[in-house]
């Protein structure tokens, strides 16, 4: 009898195991490898049991936007089209996630959903063919290394920083062109908005009345402390006002719009103690996309989505976005280095957000990265994306900075010249948190010069707003040409453009001289993804 009971117990145990395998075991076992799932996701599931991922669905074709006449029309159409596509295609996936009881974050600028999943949920999601890609959402170090350390100094005599002089911003000011009427956006480590050189230019602040409103003017895409950082973040999470947890963002914004003198004072802007901004008459808005230097695809996508259709602090991107409040220019002084975990799946997930901003009529300025002086070192997004305006760095003698990455750029089987243009990026003097100032070097500092020059151009010629393809062409063709003897790609000593300087060093005086504004645009073929 004892032996019979043992046999029955054994049979019963086998039956239970068999039922487990057919009912739940298939969702616990590792699914069959598929190219839709990034290798990093498989590795995370195996090592820790879950993975932070982005589910990417098909993207709407945005080519029609390029036939629309102005920024307002383009922005509204892009917003409505992408949002409608996301609403229609994400519904069954969201129902599955609701049934699983997991939290998620959805996007429309990239038709995507962020979720933390385990192997069981992954198996279930792979049953939906509309999910084209499951990418890893792990963080990577987004700040470019700089070659100088910031120092706090005070100056008793006025003189514009050399970069401001080099791009001929002071000449533009003398013509009455300061950037008025143009909105520049930055996504970075955040911004010290109360800095004496930034506060008057912040769109959320009214200098005459002192009224402050951060709605539509600031967004914090940092919702969690990155595990690669230790300690608390000085800005906390979901900050309700602009805040900089590193200092990098404040420095870049100072180069774009910084000035410590009220515009009502005689002699503004050149009479300021710190005339550090190329376009001091422009206004700025900002988004924090990195947690003390560490960003995720989701945080960069979220900032791009907010820029294309900003929403208020208490709102959400699907119901409360307003493309009429979108900026004219976005500066991106960040990169996505492979050695810091920027895998191929992360590259492809971020690019549609850049394409959408461009289709919406926003100029996307990006830094080329600091991997020079070797050739073929522009390898990181967003600098490699065709719809980005990529900027290299020069010094005060017009020499290409040693650290500035060189082209050519090879991406998705195509090779092109890069960077597009160059600008001052060595020992750049600008703002730092706590009303301080200092020097930094890097293509992170060059990009803001180009964003500022673009703002001056749009201020003088508002008919160019909403046509980033024309702005790129104009600034490139009117740059101060510089040749390079390095011979990257197929460059000869006389090649212009070349894979060091691009078309040359940006110059607003050249851009504003009488000429046909609507030059044949470069790389105007619209992206469809």
C-alpha positions as CSV (number, residue, x, y, z in Angstrom):
1,X,0.0,0.0,0.0
2,X,2.8,2.3,0.8
3,X,4.4,1.7,-2.5
4,X,1.1,2.3,-4.3
5,X,0.7,5.6,-2.6
6,X,4.1,6.6,-3.6
7,X,3.4,5.8,-7.3
8,X,0.2,7.7,-7.2
9,X,2.0,10.7,-5.7
10,X,4.6,10.5,-8.4
11,X,1.9,10.3,-11.1
12,X,0.1,13.2,-9.5
13,X,3.2,15.3,-9.4
14,X,4.0,14.6,-13.0
15,X,0.4,15.6,-13.9
16,X,0.7,18.9,-12.0
17,X,4.1,19.6,-13.7
18,X,2.6,18.9,-17.2
19,X,-0.4,21.2,-16.5
20,X,2.0,23.9,-15.3
21,X,4.1,23.6,-18.5
22,X,1.1,23.9,-20.9
23,X,-0.7,26.6,-18.9
24,X,2.0,28.7,-17.4
25,X,5.3,27.2,-18.3
26,X,5.3,28.4,-21.9
27,X,5.2,32.0,-20.6
28,X,8.0,31.3,-18.1
29,X,10.4,29.7,-20.5
30,X,12.7,31.9,-22.6
31,X,10.9,32.6,-25.9
32,X,12.4,31.7,-29.2
33,X,15.0,34.3,-30.2
34,X,13.7,36.8,-32.7
35,X,15.3,39.9,-34.3
36,X,12.4,42.0,-33.0
37,X,13.9,41.8,-29.5
38,X,17.2,43.5,-28.8
39,X,20.0,41.2,-27.4
40,X,20.3,43.5,-24.4
41,X,16.7,42.7,-23.5
42,X,17.4,38.9,-23.6
43,X,20.5,39.5,-21.4
44,X,18.5,41.5,-18.8
45,X,15.8,39.0,-18.6
46,X,18.3,36.2,-18.0
47,X,20.3,38.1,-15.4
48,X,17.7,39.9,-13.4
49,X,14.3,38.5,-14.4
50,X,12.8,41.6,-15.9
51,X,13.8,44.4,-18.4
52,X,12.9,48.0,-19.0
53,X,12.0,48.1,-22.6
54,X,10.4,50.2,-25.4
55,X,7.8,48.6,-27.6
56,X,8.0,50.3,-31.0
57,X,5.2,50.1,-33.5
58,X,4.9,51.4,-37.1
59,X,5.6,55.1,-37.6
60,X,3.3,57.4,-39.7
61,X,4.6,58.8,-42.9
62,X,5.4,62.5,-42.4
63,X,6.4,63.5,-45.9
64,X,3.2,65.5,-46.5
65,X,4.3,68.0,-43.8
66,X,7.1,69.3,-46.0
67,X,4.5,70.6,-48.5
68,X,2.7,72.7,-45.9
69,X,3.4,76.4,-46.0
70,X,4.3,77.4,-42.4
71,X,5.4,76.2,-39.0
72,X,2.0,76.5,-37.4
73,X,0.4,74.3,-40.1
74,X,3.3,71.8,-40.1
75,X,3.3,71.5,-36.3
76,X,-0.4,71.0,-36.0
77,X,-0.5,68.4,-38.8
78,X,2.4,66.4,-37.4
79,X,1.0,66.4,-33.9
80,X,-2.5,65.3,-35.1
81,X,-1.1,62.6,-37.4
82,X,1.3,61.0,-35.0
83,X,-1.2,61.1,-32.1
84,X,-3.9,59.6,-34.2
85,X,-1.6,56.8,-35.4
86,X,-0.6,56.0,-31.8
87,X,-4.2,56.0,-30.6
88,X,-5.2,53.6,-33.4
89,X,-2.3,51.1,-33.3
90,X,-1.5,51.0,-29.5
91,X,-5.0,50.0,-28.3
92,X,-4.6,46.2,-28.3
93,X,-1.2,46.4,-26.8
94,X,-2.4,48.7,-24.0
95,X,-5.3,46.3,-23.3
96,X,-2.8,43.5,-22.9
97,X,-0.7,45.6,-20.5
98,X,-3.8,46.6,-18.5
99,X,-4.7,42.9,-18.2
100,X,-1.2,42.1,-17.0
101,X,-1.6,44.9,-14.3
102,X,1.7,46.6,-15.2
103,X,2.3,50.3,-15.5
104,X,3.5,51.8,-18.7
105,X,4.3,55.1,-20.5
106,X,3.1,55.7,-24.0
107,X,4.4,58.1,-26.7
108,X,3.2,59.4,-30.0
109,X,6.2,61.2,-31.4
110,X,7.7,57.8,-31.6
111,X,4.8,55.3,-31.8
112,X,6.0,53.4,-28.8
113,X,5.2,52.2,-25.3
114,X,7.7,52.0,-22.4
115,X,7.1,49.1,-20.0
116,X,9.0,46.9,-17.5
117,X,8.3,43.3,-18.4
118,X,9.3,39.7,-17.5
119,X,9.6,36.7,-19.8
120,X,5.9,35.8,-19.4
121,X,4.7,39.2,-20.6
122,X,7.3,39.3,-23.3
123,X,5.9,36.0,-24.7
124,X,2.4,37.4,-24.7
125,X,3.5,40.6,-26.4
126,X,5.4,38.8,-29.2
127,X,2.0,37.5,-30.3
128,X,1.2,41.0,-31.6
129,X,2.8,41.5,-35.1
130,X,2.3,45.3,-34.9
131,X,5.2,45.4,-32.4
132,X,8.1,45.9,-34.8
133,X,10.8,46.2,-32.2
134,X,11.4,45.6,-28.5
135,X,14.3,47.8,-27.5
136,X,16.2,48.2,-24.3
137,X,15.6,51.3,-22.2
138,X,18.7,51.1,-20.1
139,X,20.5,54.4,-19.5
140,X,23.7,55.7,-21.1
141,X,26.0,58.6,-20.3
142,X,24.8,61.4,-22.5
143,X,27.2,64.2,-21.6
144,X,30.2,64.9,-23.8
145,X,33.5,65.1,-22.0
146,X,34.9,68.6,-21.9
147,X,38.5,69.6,-22.1
148,X,38.4,72.5,-19.6
149,X,37.2,72.7,-16.1
150,X,34.7,75.5,-15.2
151,X,36.1,78.3,-13.1
152,X,34.2,81.1,-11.4
153,X,35.5,84.5,-12.3
154,X,34.4,88.1,-12.1
155,X,35.3,90.7,-14.7
156,X,35.7,94.4,-14.1
157,X,35.8,95.3,-17.8
158,X,33.3,94.4,-20.5
159,X,34.3,92.4,-23.5
160,X,32.2,89.8,-25.3
161,X,33.4,86.3,-25.2
162,X,35.5,85.4,-28.3
163,X,32.9,83.1,-29.7
164,X,30.2,85.8,-29.7
165,X,32.6,88.0,-31.7
166,X,33.6,85.2,-34.0
167,X,30.1,84.4,-35.2
168,X,29.5,88.1,-35.7
169,X,26.7,88.3,-33.1
170,X,27.8,91.8,-32.0
171,X,27.5,93.0,-35.6
172,X,24.0,91.7,-35.7
173,X,23.1,93.5,-32.5
174,X,24.3,96.7,-34.0
175,X,21.8,96.2,-36.8
176,X,19.1,95.7,-34.2
177,X,18.9,91.9,-34.7
178,X,19.0,90.2,-31.2
179,X,16.8,87.2,-31.7
180,X,13.5,88.8,-30.7
181,X,10.4,86.8,-31.5
182,X,12.3,83.5,-31.6
183,X,12.0,80.6,-29.1
184,X,15.0,78.4,-28.5
185,X,14.6,75.1,-26.6
186,X,17.3,73.0,-24.9
187,X,17.2,69.5,-23.6
188,X,20.1,68.8,-21.3
189,X,20.8,68.4,-17.5
190,X,18.3,71.2,-16.8
191,X,18.7,74.9,-16.4
192,X,19.2,77.3,-13.5
193,X,16.5,79.6,-14.7
194,X,17.0,82.2,-12.0
195,X,20.5,82.9,-13.1
196,X,21.0,86.6,-13.7
197,X,21.9,86.0,-17.3
198,X,19.0,83.6,-18.1
199,X,16.0,84.8,-16.1
200,X,14.9,87.6,-18.3
201,X,15.0,85.4,-21.4
202,X,13.0,82.6,-19.9
203,X,9.5,82.4,-21.6
204,X,7.9,81.5,-18.3
205,X,9.0,84.8,-16.6
206,X,7.6,88.3,-17.3
207,X,10.3,90.8,-16.3
208,X,7.9,93.7,-16.1
209,X,5.5,92.1,-13.7
210,X,7.6,89.4,-12.1
211,X,4.8,86.8,-12.9
212,X,6.1,83.3,-13.3
213,X,4.4,80.4,-15.1
214,X,6.3,77.2,-15.9
215,X,3.3,75.7,-17.8
216,X,4.4,74.9,-21.4
217,X,7.8,76.4,-20.7
218,X,9.5,73.6,-18.6
219,X,9.3,69.9,-18.5
220,X,11.2,67.4,-16.4
221,X,11.5,63.9,-18.0
222,X,13.4,62.5,-15.0
223,X,11.0,60.4,-13.0
224,X,13.5,58.1,-11.2
225,X,17.0,58.1,-9.9
226,X,19.3,56.3,-12.2
227,X,20.9,53.2,-10.6
228,X,24.3,54.3,-12.0
229,X,24.2,57.4,-9.8
230,X,24.5,57.4,-6.0
231,X,23.0,59.8,-3.5
232,X,20.0,62.2,-4.0
233,X,19.5,64.5,-7.0
234,X,19.6,68.2,-6.1
235,X,16.7,68.8,-8.4
236,X,14.7,65.8,-7.2
237,X,12.3,64.1,-9.6
238,X,9.6,65.7,-11.8
239,X,10.8,69.2,-10.8
240,X,8.0,71.7,-11.1
241,X,10.4,74.5,-12.1
242,X,13.6,74.5,-14.2
243,X,16.6,73.1,-12.3
244,X,20.0,71.9,-13.3
245,X,21.5,68.9,-11.6
246,X,24.9,69.1,-13.3
247,X,25.6,72.6,-14.7
248,X,26.1,71.6,-18.3
249,X,22.7,72.7,-19.4
250,X,23.0,76.1,-17.8
251,X,26.3,76.7,-19.6
252,X,24.8,75.8,-23.0
253,X,21.8,78.0,-22.5
254,X,23.9,81.0,-21.6
255,X,25.7,80.7,-24.9
256,X,22.4,80.8,-26.7
257,X,20.5,83.7,-24.9
258,X,22.5,84.8,-21.9
259,X,22.8,88.5,-20.9
260,X,22.7,90.0,-17.4
261,X,21.4,93.4,-18.4
262,X,17.8,94.4,-18.7
263,X,16.9,95.0,-22.4
264,X,15.3,98.4,-21.4
265,X,18.7,99.8,-20.4
266,X,20.6,101.9,-22.9
267,X,23.3,100.1,-24.6
268,X,21.8,96.6,-24.2
269,X,22.9,94.0,-25.1
270,X,26.6,95.0,-25.6
271,X,26.7,97.1,-22.4
272,X,26.1,94.1,-20.2
273,X,28.7,92.9,-17.8
274,X,28.2,89.4,-19.2
275,X,27.0,89.5,-22.8
276,X,27.5,85.8,-23.1
277,X,24.6,84.9,-25.4
278,X,24.5,85.0,-29.2
279,X,20.8,85.8,-29.3
280,X,19.9,87.7,-26.1
281,X,16.6,88.9,-27.5
282,X,15.3,85.3,-28.0
283,X,13.3,83.5,-25.3
284,X,14.0,80.0,-24.1
285,X,12.2,76.9,-22.8
286,X,13.8,73.7,-21.5
287,X,13.5,70.0,-20.7
288,X,15.7,67.9,-18.4
289,X,16.6,64.7,-20.2
290,X,19.4,63.4,-18.1
291,X,19.7,62.4,-14.4
292,X,23.1,63.9,-13.6
293,X,24.4,62.9,-17.0
294,X,22.6,59.6,-17.4
295,X,19.7,59.5,-19.9
296,X,17.5,56.8,-21.4
297,X,15.8,56.6,-24.8
298,X,12.5,57.3,-23.0
299,X,13.8,60.5,-21.5
300,X,15.1,61.9,-24.8
301,X,11.9,60.8,-26.6
302,X,9.8,62.4,-23.9
303,X,11.6,65.8,-24.3
304,X,11.3,65.7,-28.1
305,X,7.5,65.0,-27.7
306,X,7.1,67.9,-25.3
307,X,9.0,70.2,-27.6
308,X,6.8,69.4,-30.6
309,X,3.6,69.9,-28.6
310,X,4.3,71.3,-25.1
311,X,1.8,70.5,-22.3
312,X,1.3,72.1,-18.9
313,X,2.8,70.7,-15.7
314,X,-0.4,69.1,-14.6
315,X,-1.3,67.8,-18.1
316,X,-0.2,64.9,-20.3
317,X,1.2,64.7,-23.8
318,X,-1.8,62.9,-25.3
319,X,-4.6,65.2,-24.1
320,X,-3.0,68.6,-23.5
321,X,-0.2,69.1,-26.1
322,X,-0.2,72.5,-27.8
323,X,2.0,72.6,-31.0
324,X,1.4,76.4,-31.2
325,X,3.8,76.7,-28.2
326,X,6.6,74.7,-29.8
327,X,10.0,76.3,-30.1
328,X,11.7,77.3,-33.4
329,X,15.0,75.6,-32.5
330,X,16.1,72.8,-30.3
331,X,19.7,72.5,-29.1
332,X,21.0,69.0,-28.3
333,X,24.4,69.1,-26.6
334,X,24.4,65.3,-25.8
335,X,25.4,62.1,-27.4
336,X,24.8,58.4,-27.2
337,X,28.2,56.6,-27.1
338,X,28.3,52.9,-27.9
339,X,30.9,52.4,-25.1
340,X,28.3,53.6,-22.6
341,X,25.6,51.3,-23.7
342,X,24.1,53.0,-26.7
343,X,23.2,49.9,-28.7
344,X,21.8,49.7,-32.2
345,X,18.2,49.4,-30.9
346,X,18.5,52.6,-29.0
347,X,19.7,54.4,-32.1
348,X,16.7,53.4,-34.1
349,X,14.2,54.2,-31.4
350,X,15.4,57.8,-30.9
351,X,15.7,58.8,-34.6
352,X,11.9,59.1,-35.4
353,X,11.6,61.7,-32.7
354,X,14.3,63.8,-34.4
355,X,12.5,63.3,-37.8
356,X,9.2,64.3,-36.3
357,X,10.6,67.6,-34.9
358,X,12.1,68.4,-38.3
359,X,8.8,67.6,-40.0
360,X,7.1,69.9,-37.6
361,X,9.3,72.8,-38.8
362,X,11.8,72.9,-35.9
363,X,15.5,73.2,-36.5
364,X,17.3,70.4,-34.6
365,X,20.9,71.4,-33.8
366,X,23.2,68.7,-32.4
367,X,26.8,68.5,-31.3
368,X,29.1,66.3,-33.4
369,X,30.7,64.7,-30.2
370,X,34.3,64.8,-28.9
371,X,35.9,61.7,-30.4
372,X,38.5,63.5,-32.6
373,X,41.0,64.0,-34.1
374,X,40.7,60.7,-36.0
375,X,38.5,60.5,-39.1
376,X,35.2,58.6,-39.1
377,X,34.5,59.6,-35.5
378,X,31.0,61.0,-35.9
379,X,29.4,57.8,-34.9
380,X,26.9,58.7,-32.2
381,X,23.3,59.8,-32.3
382,X,21.8,62.3,-32.8
383,X,24.8,63.6,-34.8
384,X,24.5,60.7,-37.3
385,X,20.9,61.3,-38.1
386,X,20.3,62.9,-41.6
387,X,17.6,65.3,-40.3
388,X,19.9,66.8,-37.6
389,X,22.1,69.8,-38.1
390,X,25.5,68.6,-36.9
391,X,28.1,71.0,-35.5
392,X,31.9,70.6,-35.0
393,X,34.1,72.8,-32.8
394,X,36.8,75.4,-33.5
395,X,39.2,77.4,-31.4
396,X,39.9,81.2,-31.3
397,X,42.4,80.8,-34.2
398,X,39.8,79.1,-36.4
399,X,41.6,75.8,-36.1
400,X,39.5,72.7,-35.8
401,X,39.5,71.6,-32.2
402,X,41.5,68.5,-31.6
403,X,38.6,66.8,-29.8
404,X,36.0,67.7,-32.5
405,X,34.8,64.5,-34.2
406,X,35.4,64.2,-37.9
407,X,33.5,62.6,-40.7
408,X,32.5,61.1,-43.0
409,X,29.3,59.9,-41.4
410,X,28.2,56.4,-42.3
411,X,24.6,55.5,-41.3
412,X,22.2,52.9,-42.5
413,X,24.4,52.0,-45.5
414,X,24.9,55.6,-46.7
415,X,27.9,57.8,-46.3
416,X,27.9,61.6,-46.3
417,X,30.1,64.6,-45.3
418,X,29.9,65.6,-41.6
419,X,29.8,67.8,-39.6
420,X,27.4,70.2,-41.5
421,X,29.0,73.3,-40.0
422,X,31.4,74.4,-37.3
423,X,31.4,77.0,-34.5
424,X,33.4,78.1,-31.5
425,X,33.8,75.4,-28.9
426,X,37.1,75.9,-27.1
427,X,37.3,77.8,-23.8
428,X,33.8,79.1,-24.2
429,X,32.8,81.5,-21.4
430,X,29.2,81.2,-20.2
431,X,26.8,80.8,-17.2
432,X,27.0,78.2,-14.5
433,X,24.5,77.6,-11.6
434,X,24.4,79.9,-8.6
435,X,25.0,83.1,-10.7
436,X,28.5,81.9,-11.6
437,X,30.4,81.9,-14.9
438,X,33.1,79.8,-16.3
439,X,34.8,78.1,-19.2
440,X,34.0,74.8,-20.9
441,X,35.2,73.2,-24.1
442,X,33.5,70.7,-26.4
443,X,31.2,70.4,-29.3
444,X,28.6,70.8,-26.6
445,X,29.6,74.4,-26.6
446,X,29.7,74.8,-30.4
447,X,26.2,73.7,-31.0
448,X,24.7,76.5,-28.9
449,X,26.5,79.1,-31.0
450,X,24.8,77.7,-34.1
451,X,21.4,77.6,-32.4
452,X,21.9,81.2,-31.4
453,X,22.9,82.3,-34.9
454,X,19.9,80.5,-36.3
455,X,17.7,82.5,-33.8
456,X,19.3,85.7,-35.1
457,X,18.5,84.7,-38.7
458,X,14.9,83.8,-37.9
459,X,14.5,87.0,-36.0
460,X,15.6,89.0,-39.1
461,X,13.7,86.8,-41.5
462,X,10.6,85.3,-39.8
463,X,9.4,83.9,-43.1
464,X,12.0,81.2,-42.6
465,X,10.3,79.9,-39.5
466,X,9.1,76.4,-39.9
467,X,11.5,75.7,-42.8
468,X,14.6,74.1,-41.1
469,X,15.7,72.7,-44.4
470,X,16.1,76.3,-45.7
471,X,17.8,77.5,-42.6
472,X,20.4,74.7,-42.7
473,X,21.1,75.4,-46.4
474,X,21.5,79.1,-45.8
475,X,23.8,78.8,-42.8
476,X,26.0,76.2,-44.5
477,X,26.3,78.1,-47.8
478,X,27.0,81.4,-46.0
479,X,29.5,80.0,-43.5
480,X,33.1,81.2,-43.6
481,X,34.7,78.3,-45.6
482,X,37.6,76.5,-44.2
483,X,39.7,73.7,-45.7
484,X,41.3,70.8,-44.0
485,X,44.5,69.0,-45.0
486,X,43.6,66.0,-42.9
487,X,42.1,64.1,-45.8
488,X,39.2,62.4,-44.1
489,X,36.9,60.6,-46.6
490,X,37.5,61.8,-50.1
491,X,38.6,65.3,-49.0
492,X,41.3,67.1,-50.9
493,X,43.2,70.0,-49.4
494,X,40.7,72.4,-51.2
495,X,37.5,70.5,-50.5
496,X,34.5,72.6,-49.3
497,X,32.5,71.1,-47.7
498,X,34.9,68.8,-45.9
499,X,34.8,66.2,-43.1
500,X,36.4,68.5,-40.6
501,X,34.7,71.9,-40.7
502,X,31.7,70.9,-42.9
503,X,30.8,74.0,-44.9
504,X,32.8,76.2,-42.6
505,X,32.4,78.4,-39.5
506,X,28.9,79.8,-38.9
507,X,28.7,83.6,-39.5
508,X,25.5,85.6,-39.0
509,X,26.8,88.6,-40.9
510,X,27.3,86.5,-44.0
511,X,23.8,85.0,-43.5
512,X,22.1,88.4,-43.3
513,X,23.8,90.0,-46.3
514,X,21.5,90.6,-49.3
515,X,21.0,87.4,-51.3
516,X,18.4,85.0,-52.2
517,X,17.2,83.6,-48.9
518,X,15.6,80.6,-50.3
519,X,18.7,78.8,-51.5
520,X,18.3,75.2,-52.8
521,X,17.9,73.2,-49.6
522,X,20.4,70.5,-48.7
523,X,19.1,67.1,-47.7
524,X,15.5,68.1,-48.0
525,X,14.2,64.7,-48.8
526,X,11.7,64.1,-46.0
527,X,12.2,61.2,-43.7
528,X,9.2,58.8,-43.7
529,X,9.9,57.0,-40.4
